[in-house]
Amino acid sequence: MELGSFDEIASLSLPYTILLFVLVLSVVGGIGTMLYVGICAARDAWRLRQSWRLDREAWFAEQARIHRESKST
């Protein structure tokens, strides 16, 4: 499949030019949307990981406190 030159693209009739323009905008919009969703998902995953890590640390601290109290009594 060969890509057309700029002259061939410029010589397209109006409906095909509009169709090509809409197609290019759709591709650019789709790529932008995918980047946005990917960045948002990565940020949410990072926050969830941090929250999980803090909950886990709190759980281990609680378990250590319970263990210390049970050994001292």
Protein Blocks (a to p, Z undefined) as FASTA:
>chain_A
ZZddfklmmmpcfklmmmmmmmmmmmmmmmmmmmmmmmmmmmmmmmmmmmmmmmmmmmmm
mmmmmmmmmmmZZ
